[in-house]
Structures are given as structure tokens and as C-alpha cells.
Amino acid sequence: MAKPGTIEGEDGRCRCAWHQGLADYERYHDTEWGRPVTDDIRLFEKICLEGFQSGLSWLTILRKRENFRAAFAGFDFEKVAGFTEADVERCVADAGIIRHRGKIVSTINNARRAVELRDEFGSLARFFWSYEPKPEERPAVMDLETLRANPTTAVSVRLSKDLKKRGWTFVGPTTVYAFMQAMGLVNDHLDGCYLQPVVEAERQAFIRP
């Protein structure tokens, strides 16, 4: 029987209900969400796409992700840092992505800040994983409605403030917490989701940068 906040799939497995039974969303839930990530390109991509998601659904962004990757040089922040005003106009005209000038400019700005962060810490991963919450900093087990609300925590507030101090934009606490959930800094697969213990085992075996 599915526990609150989960739904049973056609394969008989219970999953966090937020994937809504949609094939592409379910695949993202099963193969990406919550799995620990240290790849700098993926970390940069995710925090930028979370910024683009602001005011929209993640499903909208997910379905445009390949278009975003094409527009932003695969989210290679070294390359994006060199984007010019012509690139801004190119992206604004690109119907395959979210044509929000402020978010496009933010992505280029954040690429330049990412280069600085990488040079300071050795990798983006080392910086971001330094904000992995300690056990006592983790909130109580979340229900589906809390997850849907893109919650903030004391740690996501601190990380958001640190990024903003370093010149990053579109990195508010809720955006940052969604990033932390997706990149495995926390395991918010719900109790009853078959992946909750799987992801937790991966996190236990994971070598922090």
C-alpha cells in the first residue's frame, strides 16, 4: 500500500507522488533526483535551471533542458562566462528556452561567479558540499505539500546569502534548497518511496569532495 505522499507505479513500486505518473518526470525522479553529484558542470547547470524555474514548474524546465543545454554551451561555465550581449539576444530570441532576459543575463553572470568560486575552492563541488546539512540541521520528515512548496531551511538560507554575497543572482533560499534536494545534499525521497533507502545508501557510500 502506498504511504501518504507516494503513488504506486505500473511496476508495483511506490514513488514520491510529485512525478505525477508522467514518464519523463518519473525517469527524472528515479535516475537523477536526490543522487549525490560532484560534477561541476551538472552543479552549475542545476542551479541555473532552478533559477529559470522560479515562478514556473520544474516539469516545464525539464522538458526544455536539452534546449537550454544547446543555448548555454552545455552549461560549461568557462564558455558561458565569455558570452556577450549578442549571446544574450540570441537566447532571448530562442523559443526553445524560457526567454526571460533577466534570467539569461543572470546565467552569464553566475558563470563568471562560478569561475571565481572554482578558482577559490578548487571546484564548485567542494564549495557546495561544504553546505551539506549536519544531522541536527535536517528538518523533520517532509510531507508532499511541504516538498511542493519548495521549502527553505536554515542551511539553504546561509548558502543563499553566501552566494549573493559573492555576486550570484536568482539564488534565493527556496531555489537553493531545491538545488540541494536535486543534487543529493539532502535525501528528501519520502518514507515509502522505494528510492529513499537506495539514495540513502548512495549518500552513505559517497565520498565528499
C-alpha positions as a Markdown table, in Angstrom:
| # | Residue | x | y | z |
|---|---|---|---|---|
| 1 | Met | 0.0 | 0.0 | 0.0 |
| 2 | Ala | 1.3 | 3.4 | -0.9 |
| 3 | Lys | 2.1 | 5.7 | 2.1 |
| 4 | Pro | 0.9 | 9.3 | 2.2 |
| 5 | Gly | 2.7 | 11.4 | -0.4 |
| 6 | Thr | 3.6 | 8.4 | -2.6 |
| 7 | Ile | 1.9 | 6.6 | -5.5 |
| 8 | Glu | 2.3 | 3.1 | -6.8 |
| 9 | Gly | 3.5 | 2.8 | -10.4 |
| 10 | Glu | 2.7 | 0.3 | -13.0 |
| 11 | Asp | 5.8 | -1.6 | -11.9 |
| 12 | Gly | 4.4 | -2.0 | -8.4 |
| 13 | Arg | 6.9 | 0.3 | -6.9 |
| 14 | Cys | 5.8 | 3.3 | -4.8 |
| 15 | Arg | 7.4 | 6.6 | -5.5 |
| 16 | Cys | 7.1 | 10.2 | -4.4 |
| 17 | Ala | 3.9 | 11.4 | -5.9 |
| 18 | Trp | 5.2 | 14.7 | -7.3 |
| 19 | His | 6.3 | 12.9 | -10.5 |
| 20 | Gln | 2.5 | 12.6 | -11.2 |
| 21 | Gly | 2.9 | 9.3 | -13.1 |
| 22 | Leu | 4.4 | 11.2 | -16.1 |
| 23 | Ala | 7.0 | 9.1 | -17.9 |
| 24 | Asp | 9.7 | 11.8 | -18.2 |
| 25 | Tyr | 9.1 | 13.1 | -14.7 |
| 26 | Glu | 9.2 | 9.6 | -13.3 |
| 27 | Arg | 12.5 | 8.9 | -15.1 |
| 28 | Tyr | 14.0 | 12.1 | -13.6 |
| 29 | His | 12.7 | 11.0 | -10.1 |
| 30 | Asp | 14.2 | 7.5 | -10.5 |
| 31 | Thr | 17.6 | 8.3 | -12.1 |
| 32 | Glu | 18.6 | 11.8 | -11.0 |
| 33 | Trp | 16.7 | 13.5 | -8.2 |
| 34 | Gly | 18.5 | 13.2 | -4.9 |
| 35 | Arg | 21.5 | 11.3 | -6.1 |
| 36 | Pro | 24.8 | 12.8 | -4.9 |
| 37 | Val | 26.5 | 14.9 | -7.6 |
| 38 | Thr | 30.1 | 16.3 | -7.7 |
| 39 | Asp | 30.4 | 17.1 | -11.3 |
| 40 | Asp | 30.9 | 20.9 | -11.6 |
| 41 | Ile | 29.1 | 21.2 | -14.9 |
| 42 | Arg | 26.0 | 19.4 | -13.6 |
| 43 | Leu | 26.0 | 21.5 | -10.4 |
| 44 | Phe | 26.2 | 24.7 | -12.4 |
| 45 | Glu | 23.5 | 23.6 | -14.8 |
| 46 | Lys | 21.1 | 22.7 | -12.0 |
| 47 | Ile | 21.5 | 25.9 | -10.0 |
| 48 | Cys | 20.9 | 27.9 | -13.2 |
| 49 | Leu | 17.9 | 25.9 | -14.2 |
| 50 | Glu | 16.4 | 26.2 | -10.8 |
| 51 | Gly | 16.7 | 29.9 | -11.3 |
| 52 | Phe | 14.9 | 29.7 | -14.6 |
| 53 | Gln | 12.2 | 27.6 | -12.8 |
| 54 | Ser | 11.3 | 30.5 | -10.5 |
| 55 | Gly | 7.6 | 31.1 | -11.0 |
| 56 | Leu | 7.3 | 28.0 | -13.2 |
| 57 | Ser | 7.1 | 24.2 | -12.7 |
| 58 | Trp | 10.2 | 22.1 | -12.8 |
| 59 | Leu | 8.5 | 19.9 | -15.4 |
| 60 | Thr | 8.4 | 22.9 | -17.8 |
| 61 | Ile | 12.2 | 23.3 | -17.4 |
| 62 | Leu | 12.9 | 19.6 | -17.6 |
| 63 | Arg | 11.2 | 19.3 | -20.9 |
| 64 | Lys | 13.3 | 22.2 | -22.3 |
| 65 | Arg | 16.5 | 21.1 | -20.7 |
| 66 | Glu | 18.2 | 19.9 | -23.9 |
| 67 | Asn | 17.3 | 23.3 | -25.5 |
| 68 | Phe | 18.9 | 25.1 | -22.5 |
| 69 | Arg | 22.0 | 23.0 | -22.9 |
| 70 | Ala | 22.3 | 23.9 | -26.6 |
| 71 | Ala | 21.7 | 27.6 | -25.8 |
| 72 | Phe | 24.2 | 27.7 | -22.9 |
| 73 | Ala | 27.2 | 25.6 | -24.3 |
| 74 | Gly | 26.2 | 22.6 | -22.3 |
| 75 | Phe | 26.5 | 24.8 | -19.1 |
| 76 | Asp | 30.3 | 24.8 | -19.4 |
| 77 | Phe | 30.6 | 27.8 | -17.2 |
| 78 | Glu | 34.1 | 28.7 | -18.6 |
| 79 | Lys | 32.4 | 29.1 | -22.0 |
| 80 | Val | 29.2 | 30.8 | -20.7 |
| 81 | Ala | 31.4 | 33.3 | -18.8 |
| 82 | Gly | 32.6 | 34.6 | -22.1 |
| 83 | Phe | 29.1 | 35.2 | -23.5 |
| 84 | Thr | 28.5 | 38.6 | -25.0 |
| 85 | Glu | 25.5 | 40.8 | -25.5 |
| 86 | Ala | 25.0 | 39.1 | -28.8 |
| 87 | Asp | 24.6 | 35.8 | -26.9 |
| 88 | Val | 22.0 | 37.4 | -24.7 |
| 89 | Glu | 20.0 | 38.5 | -27.7 |
| 90 | Arg | 20.4 | 35.0 | -29.3 |
| 91 | Cys | 19.0 | 33.4 | -26.1 |
| 92 | Val | 16.2 | 36.0 | -25.8 |
| 93 | Ala | 15.1 | 35.0 | -29.4 |
| 94 | Asp | 15.3 | 31.3 | -28.7 |
| 95 | Ala | 11.8 | 29.9 | -28.5 |
| 96 | Gly | 13.1 | 26.6 | -27.1 |
| 97 | Ile | 14.0 | 28.0 | -23.7 |
| 98 | Ile | 12.5 | 30.5 | -21.2 |
| 99 | Arg | 13.1 | 33.8 | -22.9 |
| 100 | His | 13.4 | 35.8 | -19.7 |
| 101 | Arg | 16.2 | 38.4 | -20.2 |
| 102 | Gly | 16.9 | 38.8 | -16.5 |
| 103 | Lys | 17.4 | 35.1 | -16.0 |
| 104 | Ile | 19.5 | 34.8 | -19.2 |
| 105 | Val | 21.8 | 37.6 | -18.0 |
| 106 | Ser | 21.8 | 36.0 | -14.6 |
| 107 | Thr | 23.1 | 32.8 | -16.0 |
| 108 | Ile | 26.0 | 34.5 | -17.7 |
| 109 | Asn | 26.8 | 36.5 | -14.5 |
| 110 | Asn | 26.7 | 33.3 | -12.5 |
| 111 | Ala | 29.0 | 31.6 | -14.9 |
| 112 | Arg | 31.6 | 34.3 | -14.2 |
| 113 | Arg | 31.0 | 33.9 | -10.5 |
| 114 | Ala | 31.3 | 30.1 | -10.8 |
| 115 | Val | 34.8 | 30.6 | -12.4 |
| 116 | Glu | 35.8 | 32.7 | -9.4 |
| 117 | Leu | 34.3 | 30.1 | -7.0 |
| 118 | Arg | 36.1 | 27.3 | -8.7 |
| 119 | Asp | 39.4 | 29.2 | -8.6 |
| 120 | Glu | 38.9 | 29.9 | -4.9 |
| 121 | Phe | 37.8 | 26.4 | -3.7 |
| 122 | Gly | 39.3 | 24.1 | -6.4 |
| 123 | Ser | 35.8 | 23.0 | -7.5 |
| 124 | Leu | 32.2 | 24.1 | -7.2 |
| 125 | Ala | 31.5 | 20.7 | -5.7 |
| 126 | Arg | 33.9 | 21.4 | -2.8 |
| 127 | Phe | 32.1 | 24.7 | -2.1 |
| 128 | Phe | 28.5 | 23.4 | -2.4 |
| 129 | Trp | 29.1 | 20.2 | -0.4 |
| 130 | Ser | 30.6 | 22.2 | 2.5 |
| 131 | Tyr | 26.9 | 23.2 | 3.0 |
| 132 | Glu | 25.6 | 19.6 | 3.3 |
| 133 | Pro | 23.4 | 19.8 | 6.4 |
| 134 | Lys | 24.6 | 18.1 | 9.5 |
| 135 | Pro | 22.1 | 15.6 | 11.0 |
| 136 | Glu | 20.9 | 18.1 | 13.6 |
| 137 | Glu | 20.3 | 20.7 | 10.9 |
| 138 | Arg | 17.9 | 18.5 | 8.9 |
| 139 | Pro | 14.2 | 19.3 | 9.2 |
| 140 | Ala | 11.7 | 16.8 | 10.2 |
| 141 | Val | 10.5 | 14.3 | 7.6 |
| 142 | Met | 8.6 | 16.3 | 5.0 |
| 143 | Asp | 5.2 | 15.6 | 3.6 |
| 144 | Leu | 4.3 | 16.1 | -0.1 |
| 145 | Glu | 2.8 | 19.5 | 0.4 |
| 146 | Thr | 5.9 | 20.8 | 2.1 |
| 147 | Leu | 8.0 | 19.5 | -0.8 |
| 148 | Arg | 5.8 | 21.1 | -3.3 |
| 149 | Ala | 6.2 | 24.4 | -1.5 |
| 150 | Asn | 10.0 | 24.3 | -2.2 |
| 151 | Pro | 10.8 | 24.8 | 1.4 |
| 152 | Thr | 13.7 | 26.7 | 2.9 |
| 153 | Thr | 16.0 | 25.6 | 5.7 |
| 154 | Ala | 18.5 | 27.4 | 7.9 |
| 155 | Val | 21.2 | 25.9 | 5.7 |
| 156 | Ser | 19.7 | 27.0 | 2.4 |
| 157 | Val | 19.3 | 30.5 | 3.8 |
| 158 | Arg | 23.0 | 30.6 | 4.7 |
| 159 | Leu | 24.1 | 29.2 | 1.3 |
| 160 | Ser | 21.8 | 31.7 | -0.5 |
| 161 | Lys | 23.3 | 34.6 | 1.5 |
| 162 | Asp | 26.9 | 33.4 | 0.8 |
| 163 | Leu | 26.2 | 33.1 | -3.0 |
| 164 | Lys | 24.5 | 36.5 | -3.1 |
| 165 | Lys | 27.5 | 38.0 | -1.2 |
| 166 | Arg | 29.7 | 36.5 | -3.9 |
| 167 | Gly | 27.6 | 38.2 | -6.6 |
| 168 | Trp | 25.4 | 35.3 | -7.7 |
| 169 | Thr | 21.8 | 36.2 | -8.7 |
| 170 | Phe | 18.5 | 34.2 | -8.8 |
| 171 | Val | 19.7 | 32.1 | -5.9 |
| 172 | Gly | 17.1 | 32.7 | -3.2 |
| 173 | Pro | 16.7 | 30.2 | -0.3 |
| 174 | Thr | 13.9 | 28.2 | -2.0 |
| 175 | Thr | 15.8 | 28.0 | -5.2 |
| 176 | Val | 18.9 | 26.9 | -3.3 |
| 177 | Tyr | 17.0 | 24.3 | -1.3 |
| 178 | Ala | 15.5 | 22.8 | -4.5 |
| 179 | Phe | 19.1 | 22.6 | -5.8 |
| 180 | Met | 20.2 | 20.8 | -2.6 |
| 181 | Gln | 17.4 | 18.3 | -2.9 |
| 182 | Ala | 18.1 | 17.5 | -6.5 |
| 183 | Met | 21.9 | 17.3 | -6.2 |
| 184 | Gly | 21.8 | 14.9 | -3.2 |
| 185 | Leu | 23.0 | 17.2 | -0.4 |
| 186 | Val | 19.8 | 16.0 | 1.3 |
| 187 | Asn | 17.7 | 13.0 | 0.7 |
| 188 | Asp | 14.1 | 14.1 | 0.5 |
| 189 | His | 12.6 | 11.0 | -1.1 |
| 190 | Leu | 9.6 | 10.3 | 1.1 |
| 191 | Asp | 9.2 | 7.5 | 3.5 |
| 192 | Gly | 7.5 | 4.8 | 1.4 |
| 193 | Cys | 9.3 | 5.7 | -1.8 |
| 194 | Tyr | 11.3 | 2.8 | -2.9 |
| 195 | Leu | 14.3 | 5.0 | -3.7 |
| 196 | Gln | 14.5 | 6.5 | -0.2 |
| 197 | Pro | 16.8 | 3.7 | 1.1 |
| 198 | Val | 18.6 | 3.4 | -2.2 |
| 199 | Val | 19.5 | 7.1 | -2.3 |
| 200 | Glu | 20.5 | 7.0 | 1.4 |
| 201 | Ala | 22.8 | 4.1 | 0.8 |
| 202 | Glu | 24.4 | 6.0 | -2.1 |
| 203 | Arg | 24.9 | 9.0 | 0.2 |
| 204 | Gln | 26.5 | 6.8 | 2.9 |
| 205 | Ala | 28.9 | 5.4 | 0.4 |
| 206 | Phe | 29.5 | 8.8 | -1.3 |
| 207 | Ile | 33.0 | 10.3 | -1.0 |
| 208 | Arg | 32.6 | 14.0 | -0.3 |
| 209 | Pro | 34.8 | 16.4 | -2.2 |
